[in-house]
Amino acid sequence: MTPAPSRRAAARPRRAADQPTADQPAGTDQSAADQPDGGATATPRPARRQSSTGAARKSAGGTARKSTAGTARRSTAGSARKSAGGTARRRTKAAPEAAPQPAPESAEPEAVAAPETTEPAPQAVAESATNAPAAPLPVQAPDPANPVSDTAEPAEPDEPATLARQPLPDDRFLNRELSWLDFNARVIELAEDPQTPLLERAKFLAIFASNLDEFFMVRIAGLKRRLQAGLPVRGGDRLPLRTQLELIGAKTAGLVARHARCFTEEVRPRLAAEGIHLIRWSDLSTGEREGLRTYFREHIFPVLTPLAVDPAHPFPYISSRSLNLAVAVRDPDGGPELFARIKVPNNVPRFVVVSQEGLGARFLPVEDLIAAQLGQLFSGMQVVECHLFRVTRNADFEVDEDRDEDLLQSLERELAQRRFGPPVRLEVAASISDHMLDLLVRELDMDSHDVLRVPGLLDLSALWQVYESSDRPDLKDRPFVPATHPRLVEGEVPRSVFATLRDGDILVHHPYHSFSTSVQRFIEQAAADPLVLAIKQTLYRTSGDSPIVDALIEAAAAGKQVVVLVEVKARFDEQANIGWARMLERAGCHVVYGLVGLKTHCKTALVVRQEGNQIRRYCHIGTGNYHPKTARLYEDFGMLTADPEVGADLTDLFNVLTGYSRQTAYRRLLVAPHGVRSGLIERIGREVAHVRDGRGGLVQIKVNSLVDEELVDALYRASQAGVQVDLLIRGMCTLRPGVPGLSDNIRVRSILGRFLEHSRVFRFGNDGDVEFWIGSSDLMHRNLDRRVEALVQVTDPVARAELDQLMSDAFSPDCESFELHPDGTWSRHRSTDERPLVHLQERLLRRFIGTGK
């Protein structure tokens, strides 16, 4: 039985063969590494399922039939075959379940693509501002593990107040790419700040370099691809693609020069004054040179392969982000100049430690050592010139998930092709000759606009090596030990996490609260507890030696039902996640890969436990990954709860992810791609209604990025109505605050520091009955339209008070931060003798741990 079309959907159900491919395959959580998006993004169509069991194939008669949910399934073990009755069944590679749960049968109508415009039609806001379909959802089959609440129909959200339809100016959006470069400029500003500990300044220089690499590999590559394909401009600012690339090129060149200047004129000399020397070959003594020649002959020379370029030797393939020496040689007895390329091996450290005494050390770039020994590589030839260069290639790719084959095999094939993407950037030493540069540009089939001349060292991301190998706590942030949440501190009589959660929710705030004694302990205790029947969890990124994965494997070995959704398309973690998926399958876990065309980015875990004659569900929903290492570096929230409604919601969500359920409305969750944008717009509209009724209105949002045009416009209209809007945006923001008549009531801040601000928090005044939400979703097209994201409402009074304090501190006048101005520029509010300010992270360290910088 299929529900009636929702308000934003067409009437025709989507057939499996009609399913679209993924719009984009993800960056690191700290970069802008999603595909170029548009101001009007199509609502995703019903997605096929990806699993570890089989792909839906055509029946023997050659006719593709729809499954009970009208979807097909991906696998790693073959094809889901038609049964005698003609219905596609799932097979599982893991140990069979004792009592398989039937998947609810429903179908979802095809979504209507939004029109190609930056401002929706008048009815669009009202239609999008609801989290429930127009017709009731089909009643789901009860979950045997959750017999009480799963059959209850989720409450329909109230119809939102229609936001004002005043005309909005065409220039109301900032360019998202330039906004991302502004974010990286703020990273440089931290490196330039003399109040930042010296090795932390070096670390920020390394972060800038890594961020810029990914920006070119994904964002610039995407813009170039659209330009070459003649695709239309996407983005609210409507800036032509060629103009965008020109502006990006000019701004990037300025940032690269500023980055190099900070290193060569400030950080490097100060490191030398502290005994940490980054030297060149000319700085070495005779004895040091002799020792390094021996090291070169024994450890580096055997690995090097000079590649000549002439009619018999074509120009070699240059791998992405590798360091290379472009060498020109000639016969000393006469003859033309000849070109050769030497790849700097990436399996040796970038810096050779020449000496290390006491608190100091001397680091020599390995390319300097190789360049000084070219005579051994080109015996009998005269070296005319030698320069370092580096190529960045397009690392974005798409997997055709509609192809009738194994998803993992398809993904691995595409990963193998990633290294051969077209070049998008050429970095060269500033000293390179025009002749040598022209040769590189010609042979690499690049344009002069793709060239960046870099003064000083190329690829300063290698400064991580200097940071990590320098045992100088006096030049780094003060170390700290994350605190165990007070309610999880073990007393003389041990108490399980489950018993504690029965007394109320726990909101953990990483890195101030320990990940290992909260979230990790929750999963480990669930794995070891004989009363736990099942564990269901999503994994987007995790560490190389993940205790979370170990616990899930232990649980499966103990006979528990373990279901793990591994997102194998997490950008740059694809290969690692494929390995985790196969390891978990071999251990007997049920592994699925989510929905075709969507990435599963939500951070959720569900534990089902037998307690007497009833089943109780325990949940974790967070803003960050299940990654113990980044949990010490990234600022994130996580909610641990035994709330029955949240448990019922997570059960429904996992049925969507692993089965054929088409649930779109939830009790305490907002779930993308169907409910996050509309749910937030509904709540913004409610604040407008409060103001119109003579009451106050408040919206406060903390996210990594804000670029979605519909939400930006909703915030503009809220400001026009008199709602106070406070935005804490770490990265990209395309909204212009403080524009008279448009955004007078909006202020935008950004906080950067020793921890990566990564949490997503939403606060709505709601006429005094304040609502708080946390979750995995940023306000970008990829999160709202092409990912499965989950926000959870926080209702526990203690947790709400903690979130209230955080947001109040972040927007207080004495908080050190950056502020966005109407013209798109940022200024830094920093402490002075006359006006002392406190960094939010330092304040939280003092509050939770008792230590600051």
Rosetta blueprint (number, residue, H / E / L):
1 M L
2 T L
3 P L
4 A L
5 P L
6 S L
7 R L
8 R L
9 A E
10 A E
11 A E
12 R E
13 P E
14 R L
15 R L
16 A H
17 A H
18 D H
19 Q L
20 P L
21 T L
22 A L
23 D L
24 Q L
25 P L
26 A L
27 G L
28 T L
29 D L
30 Q L
31 S L
32 A L
33 A L
34 D L
35 Q L
36 P L
37 D L
38 G L
39 G L
40 A L
41 T L
42 A L
43 T L
44 P L
45 R L
46 P L
47 A L
48 R L
49 R E
50 Q E
51 S E
52 S L
53 T L
54 G L
55 A E
56 A E
57 R L
58 K L
59 S L
60 A L
61 G L
62 G L
63 T L
64 A L
65 R L
66 K L
67 S L
68 T L
69 A L
70 G L
71 T L
72 A L
73 R E
74 R E
75 S L
76 T L
77 A L
78 G L
79 S E
80 A E
81 R L
82 K E
83 S L
84 A L
85 G L
86 G L
87 T L
88 A E
89 R L
90 R L
91 R L
92 T L
93 K L
94 A L
95 A L
96 P L
97 E L
98 A L
99 A L
100 P L
101 Q L
102 P L
103 A L
104 P L
105 E L
106 S L
107 A L
108 E L
109 P E
110 E E
111 A E
112 V L
113 A L
114 A L
115 P L
116 E L
117 T L
118 T L
119 E L
120 P L
121 A L
122 P H
123 Q H
124 A H
125 V H
126 A H
127 E H
128 S H
129 A L
130 T L
131 N L
132 A L
133 P L
134 A L
135 A L
136 P L
137 L L
138 P L
139 V L
140 Q L
141 A L
142 P L
143 D E
144 P L
145 A L
146 N E
147 P L
148 V L
149 S L
150 D L
151 T L
152 A L
153 E L
154 P L
155 A L
156 E L
157 P L
158 D L
159 E L
160 P L
161 A L
162 T L
163 L L
164 A L
165 R L
166 Q L
167 P L
168 L L
169 P L
170 D L
171 D L
172 R L
173 F E
174 L L
175 N L
176 R H
177 E H
178 L H
179 S H
180 W H
181 L H
182 D H
183 F H
184 N H
185 A H
186 R H
187 V H
188 I H
189 E H
190 L H
191 A H
192 E H
193 D L
194 P L
195 Q L
196 T L
197 P L
198 L H
199 L H
200 E H
201 R H
202 A H
203 K H
204 F H
205 L H
206 A H
207 I H
208 F H
209 A H
210 S H
211 N H
212 L H
213 D H
214 E H
215 F H
216 F H
217 M H
218 V H
219 R H
220 I H
221 A H
222 G H
223 L H
224 K H
225 R H
226 R H
227 L H
228 Q H
229 A H
230 G L
231 L L
232 P L
233 V L
234 R L
235 G L
236 G L
237 D L
238 R L
239 L L
240 P L
241 L H
242 R H
243 T H
244 Q H
245 L H
246 E H
247 L H
248 I H
249 G H
250 A H
251 K H
252 T H
253 A H
254 G H
255 L H
256 V H
257 A H
258 R H
259 H H
260 A H
261 R H
262 C H
263 F H
264 T H
265 E H
266 E H
267 V H
268 R H
269 P H
270 R H
271 L H
272 A H
273 A H
274 E L
275 G L
276 I E
277 H E
278 L E
279 I L
280 R L
281 W H
282 S H
283 D H
284 L L
285 S L
286 T H
287 G H
288 E H
289 R H
290 E H
291 G H
292 L H
293 R H
294 T H
295 Y H
296 F H
297 R H
298 E H
299 H H
300 I H
301 F H
302 P H
303 V H
304 L L
305 T L
306 P L
307 L E
308 A E
309 V E
310 D E
311 P L
312 A L
313 H E
314 P L
315 F L
316 P L
317 Y L
318 I L
319 S L
320 S L
321 R L
322 S L
323 L E
324 N E
325 L E
326 A E
327 V E
328 A E
329 V E
330 R E
331 D L
332 P L
333 D L
334 G L
335 G L
336 P L
337 E L
338 L E
339 F E
340 A E
341 R E
342 I E
343 K E
344 V L
345 P L
346 N L
347 N L
348 V L
349 P L
350 R L
351 F E
352 V E
353 V E
354 V E
355 S E
356 Q E
357 E E
358 G L
359 L L
360 G E
361 A E
362 R E
363 F E
364 L E
365 P E
366 V H
367 E H
368 D H
369 L H
370 I H
371 A H
372 A H
373 Q L
374 L H
375 G H
376 Q H
377 L H
378 F L
379 S L
380 G L
381 M L
382 Q E
383 V E
384 V E
385 E E
386 C E
387 H E
388 L E
389 F E
390 R E
391 V E
392 T E
393 R E
394 N L
395 A L
396 D L
397 F L
398 E L
399 V L
400 D L
401 E L
402 D L
403 R L
404 D L
405 E L
406 D L
407 L H
408 L H
409 Q H
410 S H
411 L H
412 E H
413 R H
414 E H
415 L H
416 A H
417 Q H
418 R H
419 R L
420 F L
421 G L
422 P L
423 P E
424 V E
425 R E
426 L E
427 E E
428 V E
429 A E
430 A L
431 S L
432 I L
433 S L
434 D H
435 H H
436 M H
437 L H
438 D H
439 L H
440 L H
441 V H
442 R H
443 E H
444 L L
445 D L
446 M L
447 D L
448 S H
449 H H
450 D H
451 V E
452 L E
453 R E
454 V E
455 P L
456 G L
457 L L
458 L L
459 D L
460 L H
461 S H
462 A H
463 L H
464 W H
465 Q H
466 V H
467 Y H
468 E H
469 S H
470 S L
471 D L
472 R L
473 P H
474 D H
475 L H
476 K L
477 D L
478 R L
479 P L
480 F L
481 V L
482 P L
483 A E
484 T L
485 H L
486 P H
487 R H
488 L H
489 V L
490 E L
491 G L
492 E L
493 V L
494 P L
495 R L
496 S L
497 V H
498 F H
499 A H
500 T H
501 L H
502 R L
503 D L
504 G L
505 D L
506 I E
507 L E
508 V E
509 H E
510 H E
511 P L
512 Y L
513 H E
514 S L
515 F L
516 S L
517 T L
518 S L
519 V H
520 Q H
521 R H
522 F H
523 I H
524 E H
525 Q H
526 A H
527 A H
528 A H
529 D L
530 P L
531 L L
532 V E
533 L E
534 A E
535 I E
536 K E
537 Q E
538 T E
539 L E
540 Y L
541 R L
542 T L
543 S L
544 G L
545 D L
546 S L
547 P H
548 I H
549 V H
550 D H
551 A H
552 L H
553 I H
554 E H
555 A H
556 A H
557 A H
558 A L
559 G L
560 K L
561 Q E
562 V E
563 V E
564 V E
565 L E
566 V E
567 E L
568 V L
569 K L
570 A L
571 R L
572 F L
573 D L
574 E H
575 Q H
576 A H
577 N H
578 I H
579 G H
580 W H
581 A H
582 R H
583 M H
584 L H
585 E H
586 R H
587 A L
588 G L
589 C L
590 H E
591 V E
592 V E
593 Y E
594 G E
595 L E
596 V L
597 G L
598 L L
599 K E
600 T E
601 H L
602 C L
603 K E
604 T E
605 A E
606 L E
607 V E
608 V E
609 R E
610 Q E
611 E E
612 G L
613 N L
614 Q E
615 I E
616 R E
617 R E
618 Y E
619 C E
620 H E
621 I E
622 G E
623 T L
624 G L
625 N L
626 Y L
627 H L
628 P L
629 K L
630 T H
631 A H
632 R H
633 L L
634 Y E
635 E E
636 D E
637 F E
638 G E
639 M E
640 L E
641 T E
642 A L
643 D L
644 P H
645 E H
646 V H
647 G H
648 A H
649 D H
650 L H
651 T H
652 D H
653 L H
654 F H
655 N H
656 V H
657 L H
658 T H
659 G L
660 Y L
661 S L
662 R L
663 Q L
664 T L
665 A L
666 Y L
667 R L
668 R L
669 L E
670 L E
671 V E
672 A E
673 P L
674 H L
675 G L
676 V H
677 R H
678 S H
679 G H
680 L H
681 I H
682 E H
683 R H
684 I H
685 G H
686 R H
687 E H
688 V H
689 A H
690 H H
691 V H
692 R H
693 D L
694 G L
695 R L
696 G L
697 G L
698 L E
699 V E
700 Q E
701 I E
702 K E
703 V E
704 N L
705 S L
706 L E
707 V L
708 D L
709 E H
710 E H
711 L H
712 V H
713 D H
714 A H
715 L H
716 Y H
717 R H
718 A H
719 S H
720 Q H
721 A H
722 G L
723 V L
724 Q E
725 V E
726 D E
727 L E
728 L E
729 I E
730 R L
731 G L
732 M L
733 C E
734 T L
735 L E
736 R L
737 P L
738 G L
739 V L
740 P L
741 G L
742 L L
743 S L
744 D L
745 N L
746 I E
747 R E
748 V E
749 R E
750 S E
751 I L
752 L L
753 G L
754 R L
755 F L
756 L E
757 E E
758 H L
759 S L
760 R E
761 V E
762 F E
763 R E
764 F E
765 G L
766 N H
767 D H
768 G H
769 D L
770 V L
771 E E
772 F E
773 W E
774 I E
775 G E
776 S L
777 S L
778 D L
779 L E
780 M L
781 H H
782 R H
783 N H
784 L H
785 D H
786 R L
787 R E
788 V E
789 E E
790 A E
791 L E
792 V E
793 Q E
794 V E
795 T L
796 D L
797 P H
798 V H
799 A H
800 R H
801 A H
802 E H
803 L H
804 D H
805 Q H
806 L H
807 M H
808 S H
809 D H
810 A H
811 F L
812 S L
813 P L
814 D L
815 C E
816 E E
817 S E
818 F E
819 E E
820 L E
821 H L
822 P L
823 D L
824 G L
825 T L
826 W E
827 S E
828 R E
829 H E
830 R L
831 S L
832 T L
833 D L
834 E L
835 R L
836 P L
837 L L
838 V E
839 H E
840 L H
841 Q H
842 E H
843 R H
844 L H
845 L H
846 R H
847 R H
848 F H
849 I L
850 G L
851 T L
852 G L
853 K L
